[in-house]
């Protein structure tokens, strides 16, 4: 009898243990699903925030056109699309109720006075590198979107003047304390430093964050972003076509931002939602946004920017070697607008341009070799008096849009 009782107790204990193991497995799975839900909740919240931002803009347009806030036909269409997202009847009912609440809040938002509306696509922005371009962006953000919290990351001596002008809310030489709060991270240092910064911040990023850069070459940093584990964050390559031959934050107030082109190069870690968000944000900052892949960007930039810089440097070097000091002194007195612009490029920082040329070396070398052949052909036409050949070069040049 004792053996039977022991066996029964052993069987009972085994059942309890199996039940406990099963329960533990279920709890573990519940935890996993909740983590997935937390990630989805973050995505939903960001999408809703983006939707509400668009709703406000539509509200402004309605007010200008003297149209009513309520559009019954539009709301019926929205509800139908929401219900069409699932085939489950219970889910259809739930989605309809959720979207009715969303539209109710949208109407309230559109009805608010314009002065009460805040449109902060990225409420907190971290700019890593507060030099010429980083400083220009910070100035524009604070000018157009004063309620945005802007954090700066750089060496203390570089951050001091930015603090003194009241342009950043927080600043540190180490990004670790600033990064977790940021919705948007802008890598605004030199090309090589931006590469190092991206590698350094990657393990500390999180889902919901967006990283962009301002490097004037795109293939290198975009390929790196695609290889790195960004912990769910997204990356979009960026290049604002603005700047100066000068360096540092002190020169950032001279940079013309309004109307400047900001090129975006999406990657495999760029969602359509994020591309749309950063595009609208940049447009609100008065940029003109152009979207092109990294390879096309580098090919075009090599010809319209990097080659022009090298031509200016070559001209300056040649003039310095071939003209006397007295002859060089006459240049400022007789030069026109075109040469003055080239003269500005001649003063560009060599160290930064070395980094740019190395990151875009294949395209730039191809451009330089092609230009060398064209210059040789033009020289031959002039030497031999071949006006037909010279006219052909002028004609081909005039065909550029």
FENGIGI-V511228 format. One line per field, one symbol per residue. ss: DSSP state (H for helix, E for strand, C for the rest). phi: phi as a letter, one per 20 degrees, with the letter a starting at -180 (. if undefined). burial: + if it has 24 or more other C-alpha atoms within 12 Angstrom, else -. Layout:
BEGIN
ss = ???
phi = ???
burial = ???
END
This chain:
BEGIN
ss = CHHHHHHHHHHHHHHHHHHHHHHHHHHHHHHHHHHHHHHHHHHHHHHHHHHHHHHHHHHHHHHHCCCCCCCHHHHHHHHHHHHCCCCCHHHHHHHHHHHHHHHHHHHHHHHCCHHHCCCCCCCEEEEECCCHHHHHHHHHHHHHCCCCEEEEECCHHHHHHHHHCCCCCEEECCCHHHHCCCCEEEECCCHHHHHHHHHHHHCCCCCCCEEEECCCCCHHHHHHHHHCCCCCCEEEEEEECCCCCCCCHHHHHHCCCCCCEEEEEECCCCCHHHHHHHHHHHHHCCCEEEECCHHHHHHHHHHHHHHHHHHHHHHHHHHHHHCCHHHHHCHHHHCCHHHHHHHHHHCCCHHHHHHHHHHCHHHHHHHHHHHHHHHHHHHHHHHHCCHHHHHHHHHHHHCCC
phi = .gfffffffffffffffffffffffffffgfffffffgffgfffffffffffffgfffgfffffeldfffcgfffffffffffffbdegffgfffffffffgffffffffffggfeedcdfcfccddeodeffgfffggffffecfefedddcafgfefgffffemecebbaedfgeefgefecddecdfgfffffffffegfdfbgoecdcccfecdffffffgfefeelnfdccfcbeebqbfecnfgeffefeegnfededcfcfdcefffffffffffffemeeecdbffffgfffffeecffffffffffffffffddfffffffggfdfeffffffffffeffffffffffffcggfffffffffgfffffffffffemeffffffffffffefg
burial = ---------------------------------------------+-+++++++++++++--------+---------+--++-----------++--+--++--++-+++------+++++++++++++++++++++++++--+--+++++++---++++++---++++++--+--+++++++++++++++-++-+++-++-+++++++++++++++++++++++-+-+-+++++++++++++++++++-++-+-++-++++++++-++--+++++++++++++++++++++++-+++++++-+++++++++--+-------------------------++-++-+---++-+++-+++-++--++---------------------------------
END
